[in-house]
Amino acid sequence: MDTIGFLSLTIDELRDLIYRTVGDALDANKKNSPPPPAEPAGNELLTRKEAAELLHVSVLTLSNWERRNILHPRRISRRVLYMKADVLAALARAGRPR
């Protein structure tokens, strides 16, 4: 038989009870969920500065290469990002040491 009981708790005690219960449920869910899939290494996005450092060129050179269709950046809002795989491919085509 189910029993209904009434507890006398303060607001702080009730809040703590809820936080603990929800925290325990979230921890249990984390333990039982599979890890997120690993993203392929080439899908990493690089900023202009990171791409320039990897290629050992200036940011201005990257802009020139974009105009000459050597590199094709992705634009997200006002940010200009380069796929790491594209940068490494351009590096290989140029025959420059890493």
Sequence and secondary structure as in RCSB ss.txt:
>XXXX:A:sequence
MDTIGFLSLTIDELRDLIYRTVGDALDANKKNSPPPPAEPAGNELLTRKEAAELLHVSVLTLSNWERRNILHPRR
ISRRVLYMKADVLAALARAGRPR
>XXXX:A:secstr
          HHHHHHHHHHHHHHHHHHHHHHS       GGG EEEHHHHHHHHTS HHHHHHHHHTTS   EE
ETTEEEEEHHHHHHHHHHHT   
